[in-house]
């Protein structure tokens, strides 16, 4: 079958490297400060506002790189998308860096890595029941760094019981995996600060739904970027599920998980618009996977390559506006 190779350059490695270089350099020098972001497990032990901005940039950058390497390993092990294996981690990094806050250390920097590995372990459940425990434990641990990650726990729970026979042992393991991180952090608060109840109230306060009708947008270019990205993700989901029956079993299961994840995240972005810039790092994981697969060598992929090109153009314009 002959594929339309129009706009192939938009997903080529040289173009992606140039785009990544621009987004990372401008993100690094963008006027910024250590914006307060409550990290449950670190509260009272480390005040992230006191971390020097350079150190915050370095920590965030290192965690971004670790997440991209993990995504690369995930791709190599299970889904094998992209003509070149570097395509997926580069697209992830570019999308993540579209938010200036991705280069400022926050709980999201750690939570995104835990959530990726939580999803990874749900694909290896047939090996042993311990992976059911590990999947839920990782997603719950993510919620110890980013409160909104608590909404991702049902995903890991669902896929932890979906693929194998449900037994009493498995149910107990999943319940323990959910409880242990919360019991641990509440115990720490009780031992060191004697404020476990106050801490629980603060955690619940961060789960209070924000101003849904007040989206967090910075400029017209940013609005166009978000709109075009939404269009591209929807088109990518449609394309993937049109061809999903031709995928291998594990690859098919992976895309079901990534799609479920991005749907949950989309709801969170709507319900918590003030956190959308922070959540972009997590959103970029399933978004990158769907985009890279849909822009591969398949029918009508040139349309999604054009859409991705428009996304990158509006992304660059949005970043330039930040300096004006």
PASEBA-1860 file (N, C-alpha, C; in nm, 3 decimals):
! residues 324
1> XXXXXXXX> 0.084/-0.120/0.000/0.000/0.000/0.000/0.088/0.124/0.000 ~ 0.052/0.222/-0.085/0.126/0.346/-0.093/0.069/0.447/0.008 ~ 0.157/0.502/0.089/0.114/0.599/0.187/0.144/0.739/0.138 ~ 0.057/0.833/0.171/0.079/0.973/0.139/0.186/1.027/0.232 ~ 0.300/1.062/0.175/0.414/1.104/0.257/0.419/1.255/0.277 ~ 0.310/1.322/0.245/0.303/1.466/0.264/0.314/1.500/0.412 ~ 0.388/1.601/0.443/0.409/1.650/0.579/0.489/1.552/0.665 ~ 0.562/1.460/0.602/0.645/1.366/0.677/0.748/1.438/0.765
9> XXXXXXXX> 0.793/1.556/0.720/0.897/1.628/0.794/0.848/1.669/0.934 ~ 0.715/1.683/0.949/0.659/1.729/1.077/0.684/1.629/1.190 ~ 0.706/1.503/1.154/0.728/1.399/1.254/0.869/1.341/1.240 ~ 0.953/1.409/1.163/1.090/1.361/1.142/1.178/1.396/1.261 ~ 1.283/1.319/1.282/1.372/1.340/1.396/1.440/1.477/1.393 ~ 1.496/1.523/1.278/1.558/1.656/1.277/1.462/1.767/1.320 ~ 1.340/1.762/1.270/1.241/1.865/1.307/1.208/1.857/1.455 ~ 1.190/1.737/1.507/1.155/1.719/1.647/1.270/1.764/1.738
17> XXXXXXXX> 1.393/1.736/1.697/1.509/1.778/1.778/1.519/1.930/1.784 ~ 1.498/1.995/1.669/1.501/2.141/1.665/1.391/2.200/1.755 ~ 1.273/2.140/1.747/1.161/2.187/1.826/1.187/2.164/1.975 ~ 1.242/2.048/2.008/1.274/2.018/2.147/1.379/2.115/2.200 ~ 1.480/2.145/2.118/1.584/2.239/2.159/1.525/2.377/2.187 ~ 1.437/2.421/2.100/1.374/2.553/2.118/1.290/2.556/2.246 ~ 1.205/2.453/2.264/1.115/2.451/2.381/1.192/2.439/2.512 ~ 1.299/2.359/2.511/1.376/2.340/2.634/1.459/2.463/2.669
25> XXXXXXXX> 1.522/2.525/2.570/1.604/2.644/2.596/1.516/2.760/2.641 ~ 1.407/2.784/2.570/1.318/2.894/2.609/1.250/2.866/2.743 ~ 1.219/2.739/2.768/1.161/2.704/2.896/1.257/2.727/3.011 ~ 1.385/2.705/2.982/1.489/2.722/3.085/1.510/2.869/3.120 ~ 1.506/2.957/3.017/1.535/3.099/3.040/1.409/3.182/3.061 ~ 1.292/3.118/3.051/1.166/3.190/3.070/1.160/3.247/3.210 ~ 1.127/3.376/3.222/1.116/3.435/3.356/1.020/3.353/3.441 ~ 1.069/3.308/3.555/0.985/3.221/3.638/1.030/3.231/3.783
33> XXXXXXXX> 0.950/3.171/3.867/0.983/3.162/4.009/0.927/3.031/4.062 ~ 0.970/2.994/4.180/0.923/2.869/4.240/0.779/2.887/4.288 ~ 0.686/2.869/4.195/0.544/2.882/4.229/0.508/2.775/4.331 ~ 0.434/2.817/4.433/0.398/2.722/4.539/0.309/2.610/4.484 ~ 0.350/2.489/4.510/0.270/2.372/4.471/0.281/2.272/4.583 ~ 0.169/2.244/4.648/0.169/2.157/4.766/0.199/2.013/4.727 ~ 0.304/1.956/4.789/0.341/1.817/4.766/0.318/1.743/4.898 ~ 0.213/1.662/4.907/0.175/1.601/5.035/0.288/1.533/5.110
41> XXXXXXXX> 0.364/1.446/5.043/0.466/1.368/5.112/0.582/1.454/5.160 ~ 0.600/1.572/5.100/0.711/1.660/5.137/0.670/1.774/5.228 ~ 0.540/1.792/5.248/0.491/1.905/5.327/0.547/1.901/5.469 ~ 0.608/2.011/5.511/0.666/2.019/5.644/0.811/1.976/5.650 ~ 0.852/1.891/5.555/0.991/1.845/5.551/1.076/1.933/5.458 ~ 1.021/1.966/5.344/1.091/2.050/5.247/0.993/2.153/5.192 ~ 1.031/2.278/5.197/0.949/2.384/5.139/1.001/2.409/4.997 ~ 0.924/2.370/4.896/0.975/2.380/4.759/0.996/2.526/4.716
49> XXXXXXXX> 0.933/2.621/4.786/0.956/2.761/4.755/1.097/2.805/4.793 ~ 1.159/2.729/4.884/1.295/2.762/4.927/1.402/2.697/4.839 ~ 1.360/2.608/4.750/1.456/2.545/4.658/1.500/2.649/4.555 ~ 1.631/2.671/4.538/1.678/2.766/4.436/1.620/2.734/4.300 ~ 1.586/2.836/4.223/1.520/2.816/4.095/1.603/2.727/4.002 ~ 1.734/2.745/4.001/1.820/2.663/3.916/1.810/2.516/3.955 ~ 1.813/2.490/4.086/1.800/2.352/4.134/1.663/2.294/4.097 ~ 1.560/2.377/4.107/1.426/2.333/4.070/1.420/2.294/3.922
57> XXXXXXXX> 1.483/2.376/3.838/1.490/2.346/3.694/1.562/2.214/3.669 ~ 1.674/2.195/3.739/1.755/2.075/3.717/1.679/1.950/3.760 ~ 1.616/1.955/3.878/1.540/1.839/3.928/1.427/1.805/3.832 ~ 1.352/1.908/3.789/1.240/1.886/3.698/1.289/1.829/3.565 ~ 1.401/1.881/3.515/1.455/1.833/3.387/1.500/1.687/3.397 ~ 1.564/1.652/3.507/1.610/1.515/3.527/1.491/1.419/3.532 ~ 1.386/1.457/3.603/1.267/1.372/3.612/1.196/1.360/3.478 ~ 1.197/1.468/3.399/1.141/1.462/3.264/1.218/1.363/3.177
65> XXXXXXXX> 1.350/1.368/3.188/1.434/1.278/3.109/1.411/1.132/3.152 ~ 1.403/1.108/3.282/1.378/0.972/3.332/1.243/0.921/3.281 ~ 1.142/1.007/3.281/1.011/0.968/3.231/1.016/0.936/3.083 ~ 1.089/1.017/3.007/1.100/0.994/2.862/1.176/0.864/2.833 ~ 1.278/0.835/2.913/1.352/0.709/2.897/1.262/0.590/2.931 ~ 1.180/0.605/3.035/1.086/0.499/3.071/0.984/0.476/2.960 ~ 0.938/0.586/2.900/0.844/0.574/2.789/0.909/0.506/2.670 ~ 1.036/0.538/2.647/1.114/0.472/2.540/1.123/0.322/2.566
73> XXXXXXXX> 1.151/0.284/2.691/1.163/0.142/2.726/1.027/0.073/2.713 ~ 0.921/0.141/2.753/0.786/0.087/2.739/0.755/0.061/2.592 ~ 0.790/0.157/2.509/0.765/0.143/2.365/0.843/0.027/2.306 ~ 0.969/0.015/2.344/1.053/-0.093/2.292/1.003/-0.230/2.337 ~ 0.946/-0.235/2.456/0.903/-0.363/2.512/0.767/-0.408/2.459 ~ 0.676/-0.310/2.437/0.539/-0.349/2.409/0.479/-0.297/2.279 ~ 0.488/-0.167/2.252/0.405/-0.114/2.143/0.480/-0.086/2.013 ~ 0.609/-0.055/2.020/0.692/-0.040/1.900/0.629/0.054/1.797
81> XXXXXXXX> 0.599/0.177/1.839/0.542/0.274/1.747/0.649/0.374/1.704 ~ 0.629/0.436/1.588/0.725/0.531/1.535/0.829/0.463/1.448 ~ 0.855/0.520/1.331/0.955/0.462/1.242/1.093/0.464/1.307 ~ 1.117/0.566/1.389/1.242/0.577/1.465/1.204/0.577/1.613 ~ 1.275/0.498/1.692/1.238/0.480/1.833/1.248/0.609/1.916 ~ 1.325/0.706/1.869/1.336/0.832/1.942/1.215/0.922/1.923 ~ 1.131/0.889/1.826/1.017/0.975/1.796/0.926/0.992/1.917 ~ 0.890/0.882/1.981/0.796/0.887/2.094/0.850/0.971/2.211
89> XXXXXXXX> 0.971/0.945/2.262/1.018/1.028/2.374/1.033/1.175/2.337 ~ 1.069/1.204/2.211/1.083/1.344/2.170/0.948/1.414/2.166 ~ 0.848/1.347/2.112/0.714/1.406/2.109/0.663/1.428/2.250 ~ 0.687/1.332/2.339/0.647/1.348/2.479/0.713/1.471/2.541 ~ 0.844/1.484/2.523/0.917/1.597/2.582/0.867/1.730/2.527 ~ 0.841/1.735/2.397/0.794/1.858/2.335/0.658/1.898/2.390 ~ 0.566/1.802/2.399/0.434/1.831/2.452/0.441/1.872/2.599 ~ 0.523/1.803/2.676/0.537/1.836/2.818/0.593/1.977/2.836
97> XXXXXXXX> 0.690/2.013/2.752/0.754/2.144/2.764/0.667/2.257/2.710 ~ 0.553/2.222/2.650/0.461/2.327/2.605/0.408/2.405/2.726 ~ 0.412/2.343/2.842/0.378/2.413/2.966/0.506/2.463/3.031 ~ 0.520/2.593/3.051/0.642/2.646/3.115/0.666/2.588/3.254 ~ 0.559/2.538/3.318/0.572/2.486/3.454/0.636/2.348/3.459 ~ 0.652/2.283/3.344/0.711/2.148/3.342/0.858/2.151/3.382 ~ 0.920/2.268/3.371/1.061/2.279/3.411/1.075/2.342/3.549 ~ 0.968/2.339/3.626/0.973/2.378/3.766/0.931/2.256/3.848
105> XXXXXXXX> 1.014/2.216/3.941/0.987/2.094/4.018/0.855/2.104/4.092 ~ 0.776/1.998/4.080/0.650/1.988/4.152/0.619/1.841/4.175 ~ 0.510/1.813/4.246/0.472/1.674/4.267/0.437/1.604/4.138 ~ 0.391/1.681/4.038/0.357/1.623/3.908/0.479/1.564/3.841 ~ 0.595/1.623/3.865/0.720/1.573/3.806/0.745/1.428/3.845 ~ 0.712/1.395/3.968/0.732/1.258/4.018/0.611/1.170/3.985 ~ 0.491/1.227/4.001/0.368/1.150/3.981/0.358/1.095/3.838 ~ 0.401/1.171/3.739/0.393/1.125/3.600/0.474/0.998/3.579
113> XXXXXXXX> 0.589/0.989/3.644/0.675/0.871/3.632/0.609/0.750/3.699 ~ 0.554/0.770/3.818/0.486/0.660/3.888/0.364/0.610/3.811 ~ 0.289/0.702/3.752/0.169/0.664/3.678/0.205/0.585/3.552 ~ 0.314/0.622/3.487/0.358/0.549/3.368/0.394/0.405/3.404 ~ 0.468/0.388/3.514/0.508/0.253/3.554/0.391/0.174/3.613 ~ 0.295/0.244/3.668/0.173/0.176/3.714/0.100/0.115/3.595 ~ 0.089/0.193/3.489/0.025/0.142/3.367/0.104/0.026/3.308 ~ 0.235/0.038/3.313/0.322/-0.068/3.260/0.298/-0.200/3.332
121> XXXXXXXX> 0.286/-0.196/3.464/0.271/-0.321/3.540/0.136/-0.388/3.516 ~ 0.034/-0.312/3.472/-0.095/-0.375/3.444/-0.087/-0.465/3.320 ~ 0.019/-0.452/3.243/0.035/-0.535/3.123/0.111/-0.664/3.153 ~ 0.158/-0.679/3.276/0.236/-0.798/3.312/0.168/-0.875/3.424 ~ 0.036/-0.860/3.434/-0.036/-0.923/3.545/-0.034/-1.075/3.541 ~ -0.024/-1.133/3.423/-0.031/-1.278/3.413/0.094/-1.346/3.469 ~ 0.196/-1.267/3.495/0.319/-1.326/3.550/0.303/-1.359/3.698 ~ 0.244/-1.266/3.774/0.220/-1.293/3.915/0.125/-1.189/3.974
129> XXXXXXXX> 0.061/-1.226/4.083/-0.036/-1.137/4.146/0.030/-1.014/4.208 ~ 0.160/-1.025/4.234/0.229/-0.912/4.295/0.224/-0.787/4.206 ~ 0.215/-0.807/4.076/0.208/-0.692/3.987/0.075/-0.618/4.002 ~ -0.029/-0.690/4.044/-0.156/-0.624/4.075/-0.136/-0.528/4.192 ~ -0.065/-0.577/4.292/-0.031/-0.493/4.408/0.054/-0.374/4.364 ~ 0.156/-0.401/4.284/0.251/-0.297/4.244/0.184/-0.187/4.162 ~ 0.094/-0.225/4.073/0.027/-0.127/3.989/-0.052/-0.027/4.072 ~ -0.133/-0.077/4.165/-0.214/0.010/4.250/-0.124/0.087/4.347
137> XXXXXXXX> -0.020/0.022/4.397/0.072/0.089/4.490/0.141/0.208/4.422 ~ 0.182/0.191/4.297/0.251/0.299/4.226/0.157/0.417/4.200 ~ 0.034/0.387/4.159/-0.060/0.496/4.132/-0.099/0.568/4.262 ~ -0.110/0.494/4.372/-0.141/0.556/4.500/-0.023/0.639/4.549 ~ 0.098/0.590/4.526/0.217/0.666/4.562/0.224/0.796/4.482 ~ 0.181/0.790/4.356/0.176/0.912/4.273/0.087/1.016/4.339 ~ -0.022/0.969/4.402/-0.115/1.060/4.470/-0.054/1.121/4.596 ~ 0.056/1.064/4.644/0.128/1.122/4.757/0.211/1.243/4.715
145> XXXXXXXX> 0.234/1.256/4.584/0.310/1.369/4.531/0.218/1.471/4.464 ~ 0.117/1.423/4.394/0.021/1.510/4.327/-0.119/1.464/4.366 ~ -0.191/1.544/4.448/-0.323/1.501/4.496/-0.419/1.460/4.384 ~ -0.417/1.528/4.270/-0.511/1.497/4.163/-0.485/1.360/4.101 ~ -0.367/1.303/4.126/-0.337/1.169/4.075/-0.423/1.064/4.142 ~ -0.492/1.101/4.247/-0.579/1.004/4.315/-0.689/0.955/4.221 ~ -0.724/1.038/4.124/-0.827/0.999/4.028/-0.778/0.896/3.927 ~ -0.648/0.873/3.923/-0.592/0.771/3.835/-0.592/0.632/3.898
153> XXXXXXXX> -0.611/0.627/4.030/-0.609/0.499/4.101/-0.716/0.402/4.050 ~ -0.840/0.447/4.024/-0.940/0.353/3.971/-0.899/0.286/3.841 ~ -0.819/0.356/3.759/-0.772/0.297/3.633/-0.683/0.177/3.661 ~ -0.585/0.195/3.750/-0.495/0.085/3.782/-0.570/-0.029/3.851 ~ -0.667/0.006/3.936/-0.747/-0.098/4.001/-0.827/-0.179/3.900 ~ -0.891/-0.108/3.809/-0.975/-0.175/3.709/-0.893/-0.271/3.623 ~ -0.780/-0.222/3.571/-0.700/-0.307/3.483/-0.622/-0.414/3.560 ~ -0.609/-0.394/3.692/-0.542/-0.495/3.774/-0.628/-0.619/3.794
161> XXXXXXXX> -0.760/-0.601/3.787/-0.849/-0.715/3.807/-0.912/-0.762/3.676 ~ -0.897/-0.684/3.571/-0.966/-0.714/3.445/-0.902/-0.830/3.371 ~ -0.770/-0.840/3.375/-0.699/-0.935/3.290/-0.687/-1.075/3.350 ~ -0.708/-1.087/3.478/-0.690/-1.218/3.542/-0.810/-1.252/3.629 ~ -0.812/-1.372/3.678/-0.921/-1.417/3.764/-0.918/-1.341/3.897 ~ -1.034/-1.294/3.938/-1.043/-1.220/4.064/-1.051/-1.320/4.179 ~ -0.956/-1.311/4.268/-0.953/-1.398/4.386/-0.949/-1.312/4.512 ~ -0.976/-1.374/4.625/-0.972/-1.302/4.752/-0.831/-1.248/4.777
169> XXXXXXXX> -0.731/-1.327/4.742/-0.592/-1.283/4.761/-0.564/-1.157/4.679 ~ -0.611/-1.154/4.555/-0.588/-1.038/4.470/-0.659/-0.915/4.525 ~ -0.782/-0.933/4.573/-0.856/-0.820/4.630/-0.785/-0.763/4.752 ~ -0.736/-0.853/4.838/-0.663/-0.809/4.958/-0.536/-0.734/4.920 ~ -0.464/-0.785/4.820/-0.342/-0.719/4.774/-0.371/-0.579/4.722 ~ -0.478/-0.564/4.646/-0.512/-0.434/4.589/-0.553/-0.336/4.698 ~ -0.630/-0.385/4.796/-0.670/-0.298/4.907/-0.548/-0.252/4.987 ~ -0.456/-0.345/5.012/-0.333/-0.310/5.084/-0.249/-0.210/5.004
177> XXXXXXXX> -0.242/-0.230/4.874/-0.164/-0.141/4.789/-0.219/0.001/4.794 ~ -0.351/0.011/4.806/-0.415/0.142/4.816/-0.393/0.205/4.954 ~ -0.401/0.124/5.059/-0.397/0.177/5.195/-0.256/0.210/5.244 ~ -0.158/0.129/5.206/-0.022/0.145/5.263/0.034/0.286/5.245 ~ 0.034/0.345/5.125/0.089/0.481/5.113/0.016/0.583/5.199 ~ -0.118/0.573/5.208/-0.194/0.667/5.290/-0.165/0.647/5.439 ~ -0.159/0.522/5.482/-0.128/0.493/5.622/0.012/0.543/5.655 ~ 0.106/0.523/5.562/0.244/0.567/5.584/0.252/0.718/5.603
185> XXXXXXXX> 0.186/0.793/5.514/0.199/0.939/5.521/0.123/0.996/5.642 ~ 0.009/0.935/5.676/-0.064/0.980/5.794/0.017/0.951/5.920 ~ 0.086/0.837/5.921/0.172/0.802/6.036/0.286/0.902/6.049 ~ 0.345/0.941/5.937/0.452/1.041/5.940/0.402/1.173/5.998 ~ 0.284/1.215/5.954/0.229/1.340/6.005/0.204/1.331/6.155 ~ 0.156/1.217/6.201/0.126/1.200/6.344/0.255/1.200/6.426 ~ 0.358/1.132/6.375/0.484/1.119/6.450/0.561/1.250/6.454 ~ 0.575/1.317/6.339/0.661/1.434/6.331/0.589/1.566/6.358
193> XXXXXXXX> 0.462/1.576/6.325/0.394/1.704/6.337/0.265/1.699/6.419 ~ 0.218/1.578/6.449/0.095/1.561/6.526/-0.021/1.641/6.464 ~ -0.031/1.635/6.331/-0.136/1.711/6.263/-0.204/1.626/6.155 ~ -0.220/1.497/6.183/-0.274/1.405/6.083/-0.412/1.450/6.034 ~ -0.497/1.495/6.126/-0.632/1.536/6.087/-0.627/1.663/6.002 ~ -0.544/1.757/6.041/-0.529/1.882/5.964/-0.474/1.852/5.825 ~ -0.378/1.758/5.820/-0.319/1.719/5.692/-0.426/1.658/5.600 ~ -0.511/1.572/5.657/-0.617/1.509/5.578/-0.713/1.614/5.523
201> XXXXXXXX> -0.743/1.716/5.605/-0.831/1.824/5.559/-0.765/1.902/5.445 ~ -0.635/1.925/5.458/-0.562/1.998/5.352/-0.561/1.918/5.223 ~ -0.544/1.787/5.234/-0.544/1.701/5.116/-0.680/1.709/5.046 ~ -0.786/1.701/5.123/-0.920/1.707/5.066/-0.947/1.845/5.005 ~ -0.890/1.948/5.064/-0.909/2.083/5.010/-0.851/2.094/4.869 ~ -0.740/2.024/4.845/-0.677/2.029/4.713/-0.754/1.947/4.610 ~ -0.851/1.870/4.656/-0.935/1.794/4.565/-1.066/1.866/4.536 ~ -1.082/1.984/4.593/-1.202/2.063/4.568/-1.202/2.112/4.425
209> XXXXXXXX> -1.313/2.089/4.355/-1.323/2.128/4.214/-1.307/2.278/4.199 ~ -1.229/2.318/4.097/-1.199/2.458/4.076/-1.306/2.531/3.997 ~ -1.268/2.645/3.940/-1.360/2.725/3.860/-1.364/2.670/3.718 ~ -1.461/2.583/3.693/-1.469/2.512/3.565/-1.481/2.607/3.448 ~ -1.548/2.720/3.468/-1.572/2.815/3.359/-1.458/2.916/3.342 ~ -1.346/2.892/3.410/-1.232/2.983/3.398/-1.108/2.905/3.355 ~ -1.102/2.867/3.225/-0.988/2.791/3.175/-0.858/2.869/3.187 ~ -0.749/2.796/3.208/-0.619/2.858/3.227/-0.549/2.875/3.092
217> XXXXXXXX> -0.576/2.988/3.025/-0.513/3.015/2.896/-0.436/3.146/2.907 ~ -0.327/3.156/2.831/-0.238/3.270/2.844/-0.244/3.366/2.727 ~ -0.284/3.319/2.609/-0.284/3.403/2.490/-0.370/3.338/2.383 ~ -0.393/3.412/2.274/-0.468/3.357/2.161/-0.394/3.238/2.102 ~ -0.260/3.250/2.093/-0.180/3.139/2.041/-0.193/3.015/2.129 ~ -0.202/3.037/2.259/-0.219/2.925/2.352/-0.355/2.858/2.334 ~ -0.459/2.940/2.310/-0.593/2.886/2.285/-0.592/2.802/2.158 ~ -0.528/2.854/2.052/-0.520/2.780/1.925/-0.441/2.651/1.942
225> XXXXXXXX> -0.335/2.656/2.021/-0.255/2.536/2.048/-0.339/2.430/2.118 ~ -0.410/2.469/2.222/-0.491/2.373/2.298/-0.605/2.317/2.212 ~ -0.666/2.403/2.131/-0.775/2.358/2.045/-0.724/2.258/1.942 ~ -0.613/2.291/1.875/-0.560/2.202/1.772/-0.509/2.072/1.833 ~ -0.452/2.079/1.953/-0.407/1.958/2.021/-0.526/1.867/2.053 ~ -0.636/1.926/2.097/-0.757/1.848/2.125/-0.809/1.781/1.998 ~ -0.811/1.857/1.888/-0.856/1.801/1.760/-0.767/1.684/1.718 ~ -0.635/1.702/1.735/-0.540/1.597/1.696/-0.556/1.473/1.783
233> XXXXXXXX> -0.574/1.491/1.912/-0.591/1.375/2.001/-0.718/1.298/1.967 ~ -0.826/1.370/1.943/-0.951/1.303/1.906/-0.937/1.228/1.775 ~ -0.870/1.290/1.676/-0.847/1.223/1.548/-0.757/1.102/1.565 ~ -0.660/1.113/1.655/-0.568/1.002/1.679/-0.640/0.885/1.745 ~ -0.727/0.914/1.841/-0.805/0.808/1.906/-0.894/0.738/1.803 ~ -0.958/0.816/1.719/-1.045/0.758/1.616/-0.966/0.668/1.523 ~ -0.847/0.713/1.481/-0.764/0.633/1.391/-0.714/0.505/1.458 ~ -0.670/0.517/1.582/-0.618/0.401/1.654/-0.724/0.294/1.671
241> XXXXXXXX> -0.844/0.334/1.711/-0.949/0.235/1.735/-1.010/0.181/1.605 ~ -0.985/0.251/1.497/-1.026/0.197/1.367/-0.937/0.081/1.327 ~ -0.812/0.081/1.378/-0.715/-0.023/1.339/-0.678/-0.115/1.454 ~ -0.741/-0.098/1.570/-0.694/-0.167/1.690/-0.706/-0.318/1.679 ~ -0.800/-0.367/1.600/-0.816/-0.512/1.585/-0.700/-0.577/1.512 ~ -0.620/-0.495/1.443/-0.505/-0.549/1.371/-0.378/-0.548/1.457 ~ -0.387/-0.490/1.576/-0.271/-0.484/1.665/-0.253/-0.617/1.737 ~ -0.131/-0.640/1.784/-0.106/-0.753/1.872/-0.179/-0.729/2.004
249> XXXXXXXX> -0.201/-0.838/2.078/-0.282/-0.831/2.199/-0.229/-0.729/2.300 ~ -0.099/-0.733/2.326/-0.042/-0.643/2.426/-0.046/-0.499/2.378 ~ -0.020/-0.477/2.250/-0.025/-0.341/2.195/-0.167/-0.288/2.202 ~ -0.263/-0.370/2.169/-0.403/-0.330/2.176/-0.441/-0.294/2.319 ~ -0.399/-0.377/2.414/-0.429/-0.350/2.555/-0.364/-0.220/2.601 ~ -0.244/-0.192/2.551/-0.173/-0.068/2.586/-0.252/0.054/2.543 ~ -0.307/0.051/2.421/-0.380/0.166/2.370/-0.513/0.185/2.442 ~ -0.574/0.075/2.485/-0.696/0.087/2.565/-0.664/0.161/2.695
257> XXXXXXXX> -0.551/0.129/2.756/-0.511/0.194/2.881/-0.476/0.341/2.860 ~ -0.400/0.371/2.755/-0.362/0.509/2.729/-0.484/0.595/2.696 ~ -0.577/0.539/2.622/-0.698/0.613/2.589/-0.782/0.639/2.713 ~ -0.797/0.539/2.796/-0.870/0.556/2.922/-0.804/0.663/3.008 ~ -0.673/0.659/3.012/-0.597/0.755/3.092/-0.619/0.898/3.044 ~ -0.615/0.918/2.912/-0.627/1.056/2.861/-0.769/1.108/2.876 ~ -0.868/1.019/2.873/-1.007/1.061/2.896/-1.024/1.109/3.040 ~ -0.969/1.032/3.135/-0.973/1.074/3.275/-0.903/1.208/3.295
265> XXXXXXXX> -0.788/1.223/3.232/-0.710/1.347/3.246/-0.782/1.466/3.184 ~ -0.851/1.443/3.073/-0.927/1.551/3.009/-1.035/1.603/3.103 ~ -1.100/1.511/3.175/-1.202/1.550/3.272/-1.138/1.632/3.385 ~ -1.019/1.590/3.429/-0.950/1.663/3.536/-0.913/1.804/3.492 ~ -0.868/1.818/3.368/-0.831/1.950/3.316/-0.953/2.042/3.316 ~ -1.070/1.986/3.285/-1.193/2.066/3.284/-1.235/2.103/3.427 ~ -1.226/2.006/3.517/-1.270/2.028/3.655/-1.171/2.110/3.737 ~ -1.042/2.102/3.700/-0.937/2.175/3.773/-0.855/2.259/3.675
273> XXXXXXXX> -0.915/2.361/3.615/-0.844/2.440/3.513/-0.720/2.509/3.566 ~ -0.720/2.543/3.696/-0.602/2.609/3.753/-0.482/2.515/3.760 ~ -0.506/2.385/3.748/-0.398/2.286/3.753/-0.361/2.232/3.615 ~ -0.424/2.284/3.510/-0.404/2.229/3.376/-0.259/2.239/3.331 ~ -0.192/2.349/3.365/-0.051/2.364/3.324/0.038/2.260/3.392 ~ 0.007/2.229/3.519/0.083/2.127/3.590/0.054/1.988/3.535 ~ -0.074/1.964/3.501/-0.114/1.832/3.453/-0.062/1.801/3.313 ~ -0.016/1.903/3.240/0.028/1.882/3.102/0.137/1.776/3.093
281> XXXXXXXX> 0.220/1.767/3.193/0.327/1.667/3.191/0.271/1.526/3.192 ~ 0.162/1.504/3.265/0.099/1.372/3.269/0.018/1.348/3.142 ~ -0.055/1.451/3.098/-0.135/1.440/2.975/-0.046/1.405/2.856 ~ 0.076/1.456/2.856/0.167/1.436/2.743/0.205/1.290/2.722 ~ 0.195/1.207/2.825/0.232/1.066/2.810/0.135/0.992/2.716 ~ 0.005/0.985/2.749/-0.085/0.917/2.655/-0.103/0.993/2.525 ~ -0.096/1.127/2.529/-0.112/1.206/2.407/-0.001/1.174/2.308 ~ 0.123/1.165/2.356/0.237/1.135/2.268/0.222/0.997/2.205
289> XXXXXXXX> 0.179/0.900/2.284/0.162/0.763/2.232/0.058/0.760/2.121 ~ -0.056/0.823/2.143/-0.164/0.823/2.045/-0.123/0.899/1.918 ~ -0.056/1.013/1.936/-0.016/1.095/1.821/0.088/1.024/1.736 ~ 0.188/0.965/1.798/0.294/0.898/1.722/0.239/0.779/1.645 ~ 0.149/0.703/1.707/0.090/0.590/1.637/0.005/0.635/1.518 ~ -0.074/0.740/1.537/-0.166/0.783/1.432/-0.096/0.857/1.318 ~ 0.025/0.907/1.343/0.099/0.977/1.237/0.200/0.886/1.168 ~ 0.193/0.756/1.197/0.281/0.660/1.131/0.239/0.634/0.988
297> XXXXXXXX> 0.295/0.534/0.929/0.267/0.504/0.789/0.137/0.425/0.777 ~ 0.026/0.498/0.780/-0.103/0.435/0.762/-0.193/0.530/0.682 ~ -0.306/0.482/0.644/-0.397/0.557/0.559/-0.438/0.690/0.623 ~ -0.429/0.797/0.543/-0.469/0.931/0.586/-0.383/0.988/0.698 ~ -0.267/0.930/0.724/-0.183/0.981/0.833/-0.131/1.122/0.802 ~ -0.128/1.159/0.673/-0.080/1.292/0.638/-0.169/1.401/0.698 ~ -0.298/1.371/0.717/-0.389/1.468/0.776/-0.353/1.495/0.922 ~ -0.315/1.391/0.992/-0.277/1.408/1.132/-0.136/1.466/1.145
305> XXXXXXXX> -0.051/1.439/1.046/0.080/1.504/1.044/0.065/1.654/1.026 ~ -0.028/1.695/0.937/-0.056/1.838/0.919/-0.109/1.897/1.049 ~ -0.198/1.825/1.116/-0.253/1.872/1.243/-0.143/1.886/1.347 ~ -0.050/1.788/1.351/0.062/1.797/1.445/0.151/1.916/1.412 ~ 0.172/1.942/1.283/0.251/2.058/1.241/0.188/2.187/1.292 ~ 0.055/2.198/1.280/-0.016/2.315/1.330/-0.002/2.326/1.482 ~ -0.008/2.212/1.550/0.010/2.211/1.696/0.146/2.270/1.733 ~ 0.249/2.227/1.662/0.384/2.275/1.694/0.401/2.424/1.660
313> XXXXXXXX> 0.336/2.469/1.553/0.344/2.611/1.516/0.280/2.698/1.623 ~ 0.160/2.660/1.665/0.091/2.736/1.769/0.165/2.725/1.903 ~ 0.229/2.612/1.926/0.308/2.593/2.047/0.424/2.691/2.052 ~ 0.495/2.703/1.940/0.608/2.796/1.931/0.560/2.940/1.948 ~ 0.450/2.975/1.882/0.397/3.111/1.894/0.356/3.141/2.038 ~ 0.297/3.041/2.103/0.256/3.058/2.242/0.377/3.081/2.332 ~ 0.486/3.013/2.305/0.608/3.033/2.382/0.669/3.170/2.355 ~ 0.669/3.214/2.231/0.725/3.346/2.197/0.648/3.457/2.267
321> XXXX> 0.517/3.440/2.273/0.432/3.541/2.341/0.472/3.557/2.487 ~ 0.521/3.452/2.549/0.562/3.459/2.690/0.675/3.558/2.713 ~ 0.751/3.588/2.609/0.864/3.681/2.623/0.827/3.824/2.584 ~ 0.705/3.841/2.535/0.664/3.975/2.490/0.601/4.052/2.606
END
